[in-house]
Each structure stands twice: as C-alpha cells, then as structure tokens.
Amino acid sequence: MFPGRPEPKVRWWRGETLLDSKDEPGEFPALRRNTLVVRELSRADLHAVFDCQASNNNISQPVSTSVAIEMHRKCIIYRIVFS
C-alpha cells in the first residue's frame, strides 16, 4: 500500500463544527488515523451524528463515514422529601 500524495487529513465533525483534526500515522506507514474521544454525553446528544472525513486535495469529495449516538439509560430516580 502506498501513501497518498499529498497525505490525507483525517478530521471529525459534528455538523459544521470541527471536533478534532489531530491525525496520526496508522499501523502501516501508508495509513492515517484520528481517534475521537468524547468524555461526556448528555440526553441532548441522543441521535447526534459525528462524521469522520478523510481528504487529500481540494478537487474530489472527501471520503467519510458517520456515527450516530444511540443511548439506552435507566430511569433516573429522584427522591423528594417534604419537611
């Protein structure tokens, strides 16, 4: 496998917001990777879509894949005490 020229840039997006652009070499010299770590998710993130895009020029469309967040959480129990 031969590296692309120029080397691709791998970026994570959420909508129009760039989340991460720190790509690094993969397991093989010709590969690039970018690992996105999301530390906290809330109920507002349900069905959020994160897009990973790789591109190496301004001529062709970037190659991309998407991840949609699906959460299944137990009910949150509240304790209300009247005094």
C-alpha positions as CSV (number, residue, x, y, z in Angstrom):
1,M,0.0,0.0,0.0
2,F,1.4,3.4,-1.0
3,P,0.7,6.6,0.8
4,G,-1.5,9.2,-0.9
5,R,0.2,12.3,-2.2
6,P,-0.4,14.6,-0.6
7,E,-1.1,12.6,2.6
8,P,-4.7,12.7,3.7
9,K,-6.0,14.7,6.6
10,V,-8.5,12.9,8.8
11,R,-11.0,15.1,10.7
12,W,-14.0,14.6,13.0
13,W,-17.0,16.9,12.6
14,R,-20.4,17.3,14.3
15,G,-22.5,19.3,11.9
16,E,-20.4,22.4,10.9
17,T,-18.2,22.1,14.0
18,L,-14.7,20.7,13.7
19,L,-14.1,18.5,16.7
20,D,-10.7,17.0,16.0
21,S,-8.0,17.4,13.3
22,K,-5.1,15.7,15.0
23,D,-4.5,12.7,12.7
24,E,-1.5,10.4,13.2
25,P,0.2,7.5,11.4
26,G,-1.8,4.3,11.5
27,E,-0.4,0.7,11.9
28,F,1.1,0.8,8.5
29,P,3.1,3.7,7.0
30,A,0.5,4.3,4.3
31,L,-2.4,4.7,6.7
32,R,-3.6,7.7,8.8
33,R,-6.0,7.7,11.7
34,N,-7.7,10.0,14.1
35,T,-9.3,8.8,17.3
36,L,-12.1,11.0,18.7
37,V,-12.8,10.7,22.5
38,V,-16.0,12.2,23.8
39,R,-15.7,12.5,27.6
40,E,-19.3,13.3,28.4
41,L,-22.6,12.8,26.7
42,S,-26.0,14.1,27.9
43,R,-29.5,13.4,26.8
44,A,-29.2,16.3,24.4
45,D,-26.6,14.2,22.5
46,L,-29.2,11.5,21.6
47,H,-29.1,10.8,17.9
48,A,-26.1,13.2,17.4
49,V,-24.1,12.4,14.3
50,F,-20.3,12.5,14.2
51,D,-18.7,12.5,10.8
52,C,-15.2,11.3,10.1
53,Q,-13.8,12.7,6.8
54,A,-10.5,12.0,5.0
55,S,-9.3,14.1,2.2
56,N,-6.0,14.9,0.4
57,N,-7.0,17.5,-2.1
58,N,-9.5,20.3,-3.0
59,I,-10.7,18.6,-6.2
60,S,-12.5,15.5,-5.1
61,Q,-15.1,15.0,-2.3
62,P,-13.7,13.7,1.0
63,V,-14.3,10.1,1.9
64,S,-16.5,10.0,5.0
65,T,-18.4,7.8,7.4
66,S,-20.8,8.7,10.2
67,V,-21.6,7.5,13.7
68,A,-25.0,8.2,15.3
69,I,-25.3,8.2,19.1
70,E,-27.9,5.9,20.5
71,M,-28.3,5.8,24.2
72,H,-30.3,3.5,26.4
73,R,-30.2,4.7,30.0
74,K,-32.1,3.5,33.1
75,C,-34.6,5.9,34.6
76,I,-33.1,8.5,36.9
77,I,-34.8,8.2,40.3
78,Y,-35.4,11.4,42.2
79,R,-36.1,11.5,45.9
80,I,-38.3,14.3,47.1
81,V,-38.5,15.0,50.8
82,F,-41.0,17.4,52.3
83,S,-40.4,18.7,55.8
